[in-house]
Amino acid sequence: MGKVRALFLQSYLPYRLNLLAEMTSEGTREIYRRRHGLTRPEWRVLVNLAEAPSLTASALCALVPAHKTKVSRALVALEKRGWVRREVDARDRRVSHAALTLKGRRAFARIRPEMEAATEALLAPLSAEDRRRVDEGLAVLERLFGVGGGEGVAPAPGPRA
């Protein structure tokens, strides 16, 4: 019975993707959670707002992705820190637009290099060819699920000095 289960899990895409996502997140969780006191939804909202002038809660739910209650709590927590401001839409008062404040942009600018360094450390054992293949595979999956740019994340760095 155990062998049948193992064989199924080895080919079950949702399990494999979730396992890999959790394993890759371990290296960055320390940074956003312990060093900066952010929950995962707060970090994801912060990084998505850093890449857009403003976003609605609905848009954030799709981008994060998370349930609206988690996104709402993350927005409230980031507002309390002074990192996010929300403005009610003039045409539809039920909608608000969230944007990073200057303080939020500065916080993101402090955290981003740490996250990039953790990602680089994770990928360091891979050759440039392996990095390219991983990136291509991720781009294929992004196209399959209609998310991201499907163009790849970042090129492998050149030789180190």
Buried (B, 14 or more C-beta within 10 A) or exposed (E): EEEEEEEEEEEEEEEEEEEEEEEEEEBBBEBBBEEBEBBBBBBBBBBBBBEBEBBBBEBBBEBBEBEEEBBBBBBEBBBEBEBBBBEEEEEEEEEBBBBBBEEBBEBBEEBBEBBEEBBEEBBEEEEEEEBBEBBEEBBEBBEEEEEEEBEBEEEBEEEEE
